[in-house]
């Protein structure tokens, strides 16, 4: 039976650490710098694919692409971008939860966004 599992940033990072180890084992590169470069280029590739799907969703592509559009494709490409970002963060030893909390606090302070009330 499929069990509901709350997906946290920590869960995502843990899952992608495992995936990253698999990728590094099956497609080894000579150095950490090469892995960082490869992960960065993968983000660029995936972001381009997401942009392509968004353009398609806005009817700004040729008819053959428009005919194949689905919301699921947009979601899949979005997930690929997120996955690639997580894999790069792992290579760079970035604490994703910590830096995102810091960025949220900075953004709220910068734009004077008040804390939302707990409902």
C-alpha positions in Angstrom: 0.0 0.0 0.0 1.3 3.4 -0.9 2.0 5.5 2.2 1.7 9.3 2.3 5.1 10.7 2.9 5.7 14.4 3.7 8.4 15.6 1.3 10.7 18.1 3.0 13.8 19.8 1.7 15.8 17.4 3.8 14.0 14.4 2.2 14.7 15.8 -1.3 18.3 16.4 -0.6 18.7 12.9 0.9 17.1 11.3 -2.1 19.3 13.3 -4.5 22.4 12.5 -2.5 21.6 8.9 -3.3 20.9 9.6 -6.9 24.1 11.7 -7.2 26.2 8.9 -5.8 24.6 6.6 -8.4 25.3 9.0 -11.2 28.9 9.6 -10.1 29.5 5.9 -9.9 28.0 5.1 -13.3 29.4 8.2 -15.2 32.5 9.1 -13.2 34.3 12.3 -13.9 38.0 13.0 -13.1 37.4 15.7 -10.5 34.9 17.6 -8.3 35.4 20.6 -10.7 34.2 18.5 -13.6 31.2 17.3 -11.7 30.3 20.9 -10.8 30.7 21.9 -14.4 28.6 19.0 -15.6 25.9 19.7 -13.0 25.8 23.4 -14.0 25.5 22.6 -17.7 22.7 20.1 -16.9 20.8 23.0 -15.2 21.2 25.1 -18.3 19.9 22.2 -20.5 16.9 21.5 -18.2 16.1 25.2 -17.9 16.0 25.5 -21.7 13.6 22.5 -21.9 11.4 24.2 -19.2 11.5 27.4 -21.2 10.5 25.5 -24.3 7.5 24.0 -22.6 6.5 27.4 -21.2 6.7 29.0 -24.6 4.5 26.1 -25.9 2.0 26.7 -23.1 1.7 30.3 -24.3 1.2 29.2 -28.0 4.5 30.7 -29.0 5.9 27.6 -30.7 5.4 25.9 -34.0 2.2 23.9 -34.5 3.9 20.5 -34.2 5.1 21.4 -30.6 1.7 22.9 -29.7 0.0 19.7 -30.6 2.2 17.8 -28.1 1.7 20.2 -25.2 0.6 18.9 -21.8 0.7 20.4 -18.3 2.5 17.2 -17.3 5.4 18.1 -19.6 5.8 21.5 -17.9 5.7 19.8 -14.5 8.3 17.2 -15.5 10.7 19.8 -16.9 10.2 21.9 -13.7 11.1 18.8 -11.6 14.1 18.2 -13.8 15.3 21.8 -13.1 14.8 21.3 -9.4 16.6 18.0 -9.4 19.5 19.4 -11.3 19.8 22.3 -8.8 19.7 19.9 -5.9 22.5 17.8 -7.5 24.6 20.9 -7.9 24.0 22.0 -4.3 25.2 18.6 -3.1 28.3 18.9 -5.2 29.0 22.4 -3.8 28.2 21.2 -0.2 25.4 23.8 0.1 22.9 23.4 3.0 19.8 24.0 0.9 17.4 24.4 3.8 19.7 26.8 5.5 20.3 29.0 2.5 16.6 29.0 1.5 15.6 30.1 5.0 18.2 32.9 4.9 17.0 34.0 1.4 13.3 34.0 2.6 14.2 36.1 5.6 16.2 38.5 3.4 13.4 38.8 0.9 10.7 39.4 3.5 12.9 42.1 5.2 13.8 43.8 1.9 10.2 44.1 0.7 8.8 44.5 4.2 6.6 41.4 4.0 5.0 40.7 7.3 4.8 37.2 8.7 1.6 35.5 7.8 -0.7 34.5 10.7 -0.9 30.9 11.6 -4.3 29.6 10.7 
